[in-house]
Amino acid sequence: MKLDSIHSRILNLLQKNARISNTEIAKQVGISSPAVAERIKKMEDLGVISKYMAQVNYSALGYGLRALITVRAFMGRLKPFLHQVKSYKEVINCYRITGNENIVMEVVFENQQHLEIFIDELITYGETKTQIILSNVVAHHPIDKI
């Protein structure tokens, strides 16, 4: 689907606040509320919008430390890891990647001790590299910049 400027503006508003009303979107983009609803439904049907979700503030839940951890799996340990990683409550996102490492995960921890315990578990599957996340520079790109 090729997005026009109105579709792009609707998507940007939904990315900032998935609970925004069609009426408010209509005011901001200059079309009627039913037209907004129709455009959103079309984007959902075509898979452009795949889901709506809440953005969680993990710090408010007691997870003050975030990190990116890469794993280079030992021979024969990737499949067991892929099964096990789904059970780790600390993992926010996990991706299989190309390159020297097999996996990159975004994870949250209560503190450094929690991180250390988690890494001790991971090293049974492969070599790890950990980078502590200091801040989020880009939350998402407005769709018209892609």
C-alpha positions in Angstrom: 0.0 0.0 0.0 1.3 3.4 -0.9 0.5 5.9 1.8 -0.6 9.4 1.1 0.1 12.2 3.5 -3.2 11.7 5.4 -2.5 8.0 6.0 0.9 9.0 7.2 -0.4 11.6 9.6 -3.0 9.1 10.9 -0.3 6.5 11.5 1.9 9.0 13.3 -0.9 10.0 15.6 -1.7 6.4 16.4 2.0 5.6 17.1 2.1 8.5 19.6 -1.2 7.5 21.2 -3.0 4.3 20.1 -6.1 5.4 22.2 -6.6 8.7 20.3 -10.2 9.0 19.1 -11.2 9.0 15.5 -12.8 12.4 16.2 -9.5 13.8 17.5 -7.6 12.4 14.5 -10.2 13.9 12.2 -9.6 17.3 13.7 -5.9 17.1 13.4 -5.8 15.8 9.8 -8.7 17.7 8.4 -11.1 15.0 7.3 -14.3 13.5 8.8 -14.4 11.0 11.6 -16.0 8.3 9.3 -13.3 8.9 6.7 -10.6 8.4 9.5 -12.3 5.1 10.6 -12.4 3.9 6.9 -8.7 4.7 6.4 -7.8 3.0 9.7 -9.9 -0.1 8.8 -8.2 -0.3 5.4 -4.7 -0.1 6.9 -5.7 -2.8 9.4 -7.1 -5.1 6.7 -3.9 -4.7 4.6 -1.7 -5.4 7.6 -0.1 -1.9 7.7 -1.5 -1.6 11.3 -0.9 -5.0 12.9 -1.7 -4.3 16.5 -2.3 -1.7 19.2 -0.4 -1.9 22.4 0.6 0.0 25.6 4.1 1.2 26.1 5.2 0.1 29.5 7.5 2.2 31.8 9.6 -0.6 33.2 11.3 1.7 35.7 8.0 2.4 37.3 7.6 -1.4 37.8 11.0 -1.6 39.6 13.2 -2.5 36.6 15.6 0.4 36.6 18.3 -1.3 34.4 17.8 -2.0 30.7 20.3 -3.7 28.4 21.0 -5.2 25.0 22.5 -8.6 25.2 23.8 -10.5 22.2 24.4 -14.3 22.3 26.7 -16.3 20.1 25.3 -19.8 20.6 27.5 -22.7 21.2 27.3 -25.6 18.7 23.9 -27.3 19.2 22.7 -24.8 21.8 20.8 -22.4 19.6 17.5 -24.4 19.4 17.4 -25.1 23.2 18.0 -21.4 23.7 15.2 -20.3 21.3 12.9 -22.5 23.3 14.1 -21.3 26.7 14.2 -17.6 25.9 10.4 -17.4 25.7 10.2 -18.2 29.4 12.5 -15.3 30.6 10.4 -12.6 32.1 13.3 -10.1 31.7 13.2 -10.3 27.9 11.2 -7.5 26.2 12.3 -8.3 22.6 14.4 -11.0 21.2 15.6 -11.2 17.6 17.6 -13.8 15.5 20.2 -11.8 13.7 23.0 -12.3 11.1 26.7 -11.7 11.8 28.9 -13.2 14.5 26.1 -13.4 17.1 22.9 -15.3 16.7 20.6 -13.4 19.0 20.1 -9.9 20.3 17.7 -9.2 23.2 16.4 -6.1 24.9 16.1 -7.0 28.6 15.2 -5.3 31.9 16.5 -5.9 35.4 15.9 -4.7 38.9 19.6 -4.1 39.5 23.1 -5.2 38.6 22.8 -8.3 40.7 19.7 -9.3 38.7 21.7 -8.8 35.5 24.6 -10.9 36.7 22.3 -13.8 37.6 20.7 -13.6 34.2 24.0 -13.6 32.4 25.1 -16.6 34.4 22.1 -18.4 33.0 22.8 -17.3 29.4 26.4 -18.4 29.4 25.2 -22.1 29.4 24.0 -21.4 25.9 26.8 -19.3 24.4 29.1 -16.3 24.6 27.3 -13.1 25.6 28.0 -9.4 25.2 26.1 -6.9 27.2 25.5 -3.2 26.6 23.6 -1.1 29.2 21.0 1.2 27.7 21.5 4.8 28.9 18.6 6.5 27.1 16.2 6.1 24.2 17.2 8.5 21.4 14.5 7.5 18.8 11.2 5.9 19.9 9.9 5.6 16.4 10.3 7.3 13.1 7.3 9.1 11.7 6.1 7.0 8.8 6.6 9.9 6.3 10.4 9.8 7.1 10.7 6.1 6.0 
